[in-house]
Amino acid sequence: MAHDTGAPLDAAPRPPTIRDVARVAGVSKSLVSLVFNGGENVSEERRLRVLHAAAGLGYRPNLVAQSLSAGRRDIVAILVSNLHNPLFAEIVGAAKARLADAGRRTMIVSAQVDDGAGGTVLDRDNIDVLRDLRPSGLITVGTIPEFAELAELTAAIPTVVASAIDATEDVVATVRTDDVAGLDLVIAHLAAQGVERIAFVGGAGGTVSASREAAFRTAVERRGFGSSAWAERADFTEAGARRAVARLLDEDRLPQAIVAVNDLTAVGVITALEAAGIAVPGGCRVVGYDDTTLSAIPRISLTTVDPDNRRIGREAAEALLGAQGLTDQPTGEVLIPPTLVVRASA
């Protein structure tokens, strides 16, 4: 009669451990740990024996455990506002590359989660993970809802804010585009084309949106547009843009040009205008902000402000490394000069 061993026949083999590596290499467990933690007092012969044994066994060190070990905290967390805006991917990619050059590992965490009602809220589970991990540094990318709830983190570890304004008093640097310069480039371009009536679609949804609305108002005031330039409130979403355009059409207030708070909003504006039979740019010019990969698609061909996202990412990483004493990068507010990219939409 067969006896049940209690273990399934197709059970996965146990993954190799540091003890297995030590046994195969013929060294102590502490020496294996020293090798994988970058210890210097290890002979080349024994280091190679450990690495060869690890490769043969398929052993990989636990990076999280290493980051929590005394004297070795080299993981930088990048907390991204959301994973939908391609703008953030460019910033994250540039920051990650610079941190890798400095010997820093990175982990990317989303800051928002769906609230079940069509909106988003702060992902507190992910924030708890960051508290437990205790990374050596933190870069936040984009506007983080309820940023004040990160105060415990920003007080404990060096934190840099990229492409956003919100910050606690402990944040060592903010790196973002110069909204005033960017919107001034847009209005100067439209004025040179003879545009007399301009609407800004944005202003809601966070401090960056509000900052760009204020920059728009400053730019049109400088050029004497008066009441022929106004703001139509909308958030950063395509849906918000479509609602704003619907109001303009319903109230017969369609301008000659619409300046959107970002490229995603601009795409929503173009979609709503074309659905209403209004050609872009023939019936209304459209300008975005961020110069994301969407804007260069020929079908969209969006005139937009290029904030130099890769530079924002690099400068954010440099600021964090400076706060950790690894570079001479200054901290504080860093404004990156933007440029205007003119395409078919305006």
URFEN-V378604 format. One record per residue. RES is the residue in three letters. PHI is phi in degrees with one decimal (NA if undefined). NEAR is the number of other ideal C-beta (glycine too) atoms within 10 Angstrom. D_LAST is the distance of its C-alpha to the last C-alpha in whole Angstrom. Layout:
RES | PHI | NEAR | D_LAST
RES | PHI | NEAR | D_LAST
//
This chain:
MET | NA | 2 | 83
ALA | -74.7 | 4 | 79
HIS | -109.5 | 5 | 78
ASP | -77.3 | 5 | 75
THR | -79.1 | 7 | 73
GLY | 87.2 | 5 | 71
ALA | -116.8 | 7 | 68
PRO | -64.6 | 7 | 66
LEU | -63.8 | 5 | 67
ASP | -100.1 | 5 | 63
ALA | -61.6 | 7 | 62
ALA | -68.4 | 6 | 60
PRO | -64.7 | 6 | 61
ARG | -65.3 | 7 | 61
PRO | -66.1 | 10 | 59
PRO | -64.3 | 17 | 60
THR | -116.3 | 14 | 61
ILE | -63.7 | 18 | 61
ARG | -66.3 | 10 | 65
ASP | -62.9 | 18 | 65
VAL | -62.4 | 27 | 63
ALA | -61.7 | 18 | 66
ARG | -63.6 | 15 | 69
VAL | -66.7 | 18 | 67
ALA | -80.5 | 22 | 67
GLY | 72.3 | 10 | 70
VAL | -131.6 | 19 | 69
SER | -80.9 | 10 | 68
LYS | -62.6 | 14 | 66
SER | -65.8 | 11 | 65
LEU | -70.5 | 19 | 64
VAL | -59.4 | 28 | 62
SER | -60.3 | 18 | 60
LEU | -63.3 | 18 | 60
VAL | -61.4 | 21 | 59
PHE | -78.4 | 20 | 56
ASN | -101.5 | 13 | 55
GLY | 77.9 | 11 | 55
GLY | -62.8 | 13 | 58
GLU | -93.2 | 5 | 60
ASN | -87.0 | 6 | 63
VAL | -130.4 | 16 | 63
SER | -66.2 | 9 | 65
GLU | -62.0 | 7 | 63
GLU | -63.8 | 7 | 65
ARG | -73.7 | 16 | 65
ARG | -61.3 | 17 | 62
LEU | -65.9 | 13 | 61
ARG | -61.9 | 19 | 64
VAL | -65.5 | 24 | 62
LEU | -65.3 | 16 | 59
HIS | -66.1 | 13 | 60
ALA | -63.4 | 20 | 62
ALA | -63.4 | 21 | 59
ALA | -65.3 | 10 | 57
GLY | -65.1 | 12 | 60
LEU | -85.8 | 16 | 60
GLY | 75.7 | 10 | 56
TYR | -82.5 | 19 | 56
ARG | -126.4 | 10 | 53
PRO | -67.5 | 15 | 53
ASN | -80.9 | 12 | 52
LEU | -65.1 | 13 | 49
VAL | -66.3 | 12 | 49
ALA | -61.8 | 11 | 53
GLN | -63.2 | 17 | 52
SER | -65.3 | 18 | 50
LEU | -87.8 | 15 | 52
SER | -70.9 | 12 | 55
ALA | -60.6 | 6 | 56
GLY | 76.2 | 5 | 55
ARG | -140.2 | 15 | 52
ARG | -127.1 | 17 | 49
ASP | -113.2 | 17 | 46
ILE | -92.7 | 20 | 44
VAL | -105.2 | 27 | 40
ALA | -92.2 | 22 | 39
ILE | -115.4 | 26 | 35
LEU | -98.6 | 25 | 34
VAL | -98.9 | 22 | 31
SER | -51.0 | 24 | 29
ASN | -156.4 | 18 | 28
LEU | -101.7 | 13 | 28
HIS | -97.2 | 14 | 25
ASN | -89.7 | 21 | 22
PRO | -62.4 | 15 | 22
LEU | -54.3 | 24 | 21
PHE | -68.6 | 24 | 25
ALA | -62.7 | 17 | 26
GLU | -66.6 | 23 | 24
ILE | -65.7 | 28 | 26
VAL | -62.2 | 22 | 29
GLY | -59.7 | 13 | 29
ALA | -69.1 | 21 | 29
ALA | -64.8 | 29 | 32
LYS | -61.7 | 20 | 34
ALA | -63.8 | 14 | 34
ARG | -67.2 | 21 | 35
LEU | -66.0 | 25 | 38
ALA | -63.0 | 13 | 39
ASP | -60.1 | 11 | 40
ALA | -91.5 | 15 | 42
GLY | 80.1 | 9 | 44
ARG | -103.7 | 22 | 42
ARG | -83.3 | 15 | 42
THR | -130.3 | 20 | 39
MET | -128.0 | 17 | 39
ILE | -109.1 | 16 | 36
VAL | -129.3 | 17 | 36
SER | -82.0 | 15 | 34
ALA | -90.5 | 25 | 34
GLN | -123.4 | 21 | 33
VAL | -138.8 | 14 | 35
ASP | -62.2 | 10 | 35
ASP | -92.0 | 10 | 37
GLY | 86.5 | 7 | 37
ALA | -124.7 | 7 | 36
GLY | 92.3 | 8 | 32
GLY | -115.4 | 11 | 32
THR | -132.1 | 16 | 32
VAL | -135.9 | 14 | 35
LEU | -61.6 | 17 | 36
ASP | -83.1 | 18 | 38
ARG | -69.0 | 11 | 41
ASP | -62.1 | 8 | 43
ASN | -67.6 | 16 | 41
ILE | -64.8 | 19 | 41
ASP | -63.0 | 10 | 45
VAL | -60.5 | 13 | 45
LEU | -65.0 | 19 | 43
ARG | -61.6 | 14 | 46
ASP | -70.4 | 9 | 49
LEU | -70.1 | 16 | 47
ARG | 54.1 | 14 | 47
PRO | -66.2 | 26 | 45
SER | -75.9 | 18 | 45
GLY | -162.5 | 24 | 41
LEU | -138.5 | 22 | 38
ILE | -118.4 | 29 | 35
THR | -98.6 | 28 | 33
VAL | -123.7 | 30 | 29
GLY | 85.8 | 23 | 27
THR | -71.7 | 21 | 28
ILE | -97.8 | 23 | 31
PRO | -64.0 | 17 | 33
GLU | 54.9 | 12 | 36
PHE | -57.7 | 21 | 36
ALA | -58.7 | 10 | 39
GLU | -71.3 | 13 | 41
LEU | -88.8 | 25 | 40
ALA | -56.3 | 14 | 42
GLU | -62.6 | 13 | 45
LEU | -70.9 | 20 | 43
THR | -67.7 | 21 | 42
ALA | -76.8 | 12 | 45
ALA | -95.9 | 13 | 47
ILE | -134.1 | 22 | 44
PRO | -59.4 | 23 | 42
THR | -131.5 | 26 | 38
VAL | -122.6 | 30 | 35
VAL | -101.7 | 29 | 32
ALA | -116.6 | 30 | 28
SER | 56.1 | 26 | 25
ALA | -160.7 | 20 | 27
ILE | -114.8 | 17 | 28
ASP | -56.3 | 19 | 31
ALA | -161.6 | 21 | 35
THR | -93.2 | 16 | 38
GLU | -68.4 | 7 | 40
ASP | -88.0 | 15 | 42
VAL | -61.0 | 23 | 38
VAL | -83.5 | 19 | 38
ALA | -162.0 | 24 | 35
THR | -123.5 | 22 | 31
VAL | -125.6 | 29 | 28
ARG | -155.0 | 20 | 25
THR | -71.1 | 24 | 21
ASP | -83.5 | 18 | 21
ASP | -60.3 | 25 | 19
VAL | -62.2 | 17 | 20
ALA | -66.3 | 18 | 18
GLY | -64.0 | 24 | 15
LEU | -70.1 | 27 | 14
ASP | -66.6 | 21 | 15
LEU | -60.6 | 21 | 13
VAL | -63.8 | 27 | 10
ILE | -66.1 | 25 | 11
ALA | -62.3 | 13 | 12
HIS | -63.8 | 18 | 9
LEU | -67.8 | 25 | 8
ALA | -62.8 | 18 | 11
ALA | -66.0 | 8 | 12
GLN | -88.0 | 11 | 9
GLY | 86.1 | 7 | 12
VAL | -68.9 | 19 | 10
GLU | -114.7 | 12 | 14
ARG | -126.4 | 15 | 14
ILE | -131.3 | 25 | 12
ALA | -117.1 | 24 | 14
PHE | -102.2 | 29 | 14
VAL | -103.6 | 32 | 15
GLY | 157.7 | 30 | 18
GLY | 97.6 | 21 | 21
ALA | -110.2 | 17 | 24
GLY | 97.2 | 19 | 25
GLY | 146.5 | 21 | 26
THR | -70.3 | 13 | 26
VAL | -65.5 | 23 | 23
SER | -60.5 | 22 | 21
ALA | -65.5 | 16 | 23
SER | -63.7 | 20 | 23
ARG | -71.5 | 26 | 19
GLU | -63.5 | 22 | 19
ALA | -62.7 | 15 | 22
ALA | -65.9 | 21 | 19
PHE | -60.9 | 29 | 17
ARG | -62.4 | 17 | 19
THR | -63.9 | 14 | 21
ALA | -67.6 | 26 | 18
VAL | -72.1 | 24 | 17
GLU | -66.5 | 12 | 21
ARG | -60.0 | 12 | 21
ARG | -103.3 | 14 | 19
GLY | 69.7 | 9 | 21
PHE | -71.8 | 19 | 18
GLY | 60.5 | 9 | 21
SER | -74.6 | 6 | 22
SER | -83.2 | 14 | 18
ALA | -131.8 | 24 | 17
TRP | -149.5 | 17 | 18
ALA | -107.6 | 21 | 18
GLU | -110.3 | 21 | 19
ARG | -65.7 | 16 | 21
ALA | -161.0 | 27 | 21
ASP | -91.5 | 21 | 22
PHE | -83.0 | 25 | 20
THR | -96.5 | 18 | 21
GLU | -63.8 | 18 | 19
ALA | -62.3 | 13 | 22
GLY | -63.0 | 21 | 21
ALA | -65.8 | 30 | 18
ARG | -63.3 | 18 | 19
ARG | -65.0 | 17 | 21
ALA | -64.3 | 27 | 19
VAL | -65.0 | 27 | 17
ALA | -59.7 | 13 | 20
ARG | -64.6 | 13 | 22
LEU | -60.0 | 21 | 19
LEU | -72.6 | 14 | 20
ASP | -61.8 | 8 | 23
GLU | -99.2 | 9 | 23
ASP | 53.0 | 6 | 21
ARG | -121.6 | 12 | 19
LEU | -65.6 | 16 | 15
PRO | -84.2 | 20 | 13
GLN | -79.4 | 17 | 10
ALA | -148.6 | 25 | 8
ILE | -120.0 | 29 | 9
VAL | -103.8 | 32 | 10
ALA | -95.8 | 28 | 12
VAL | -65.8 | 32 | 15
ASN | -156.1 | 26 | 15
ASP | -68.3 | 26 | 13
LEU | -61.9 | 24 | 16
THR | -64.3 | 30 | 15
ALA | -62.0 | 32 | 12
VAL | -61.7 | 21 | 13
GLY | -63.0 | 23 | 16
VAL | -63.9 | 30 | 13
ILE | -60.9 | 26 | 11
THR | -59.9 | 16 | 15
ALA | -67.4 | 22 | 16
LEU | -64.5 | 23 | 14
GLU | -68.4 | 13 | 15
ALA | -64.8 | 11 | 18
ALA | -89.9 | 14 | 18
GLY | 83.1 | 7 | 17
ILE | -103.0 | 15 | 14
ALA | -75.3 | 9 | 11
VAL | -118.4 | 21 | 8
PRO | -98.1 | 19 | 6
GLY | -55.5 | 7 | 9
GLY | -90.7 | 13 | 11
CYS | -165.2 | 25 | 8
ARG | -78.5 | 21 | 5
VAL | -134.8 | 26 | 6
VAL | -128.6 | 31 | 6
GLY | -107.9 | 31 | 10
TYR | -151.6 | 31 | 13
ASP | 130.9 | 28 | 15
ASP | 48.7 | 24 | 14
THR | -74.7 | 25 | 16
THR | -61.0 | 11 | 17
LEU | -60.1 | 18 | 16
SER | -67.2 | 25 | 12
ALA | -88.7 | 14 | 13
ILE | -62.0 | 12 | 15
PRO | -52.2 | 7 | 14
ARG | -62.8 | 6 | 14
ILE | -93.7 | 20 | 11
SER | 42.9 | 16 | 9
LEU | -91.8 | 27 | 7
THR | -68.6 | 24 | 6
THR | -157.7 | 29 | 9
VAL | -90.0 | 29 | 12
ASP | -92.7 | 17 | 15
PRO | -79.7 | 27 | 18
ASP | 64.0 | 19 | 20
ASN | -60.3 | 25 | 22
ARG | -65.9 | 16 | 25
ARG | -68.2 | 17 | 26
ILE | -57.4 | 23 | 26
GLY | -63.3 | 28 | 28
ARG | -63.2 | 21 | 30
GLU | -66.3 | 23 | 31
ALA | -64.3 | 30 | 32
ALA | -64.3 | 31 | 34
GLU | -61.6 | 24 | 35
ALA | -63.5 | 28 | 36
LEU | -66.9 | 32 | 38
LEU | -63.4 | 22 | 40
GLY | -65.0 | 18 | 41
ALA | -66.3 | 19 | 42
GLN | -91.7 | 16 | 44
GLY | 77.5 | 8 | 46
LEU | -95.5 | 13 | 44
THR | -140.2 | 15 | 42
ASP | -97.7 | 8 | 42
GLN | -61.8 | 16 | 38
PRO | -70.1 | 10 | 38
THR | -108.3 | 17 | 37
GLY | 98.9 | 10 | 35
GLU | -87.2 | 11 | 32
VAL | -120.7 | 20 | 30
LEU | -104.0 | 13 | 26
ILE | -95.3 | 19 | 24
PRO | -65.6 | 12 | 21
PRO | -92.1 | 24 | 18
THR | -132.7 | 12 | 15
LEU | -99.9 | 18 | 11
VAL | -109.5 | 16 | 10
VAL | -92.3 | 12 | 7
ARG | -129.9 | 18 | 6
ALA | -69.0 | 14 | 5
SER | -68.7 | 22 | 4
ALA | -150.3 | 25 | 0
//
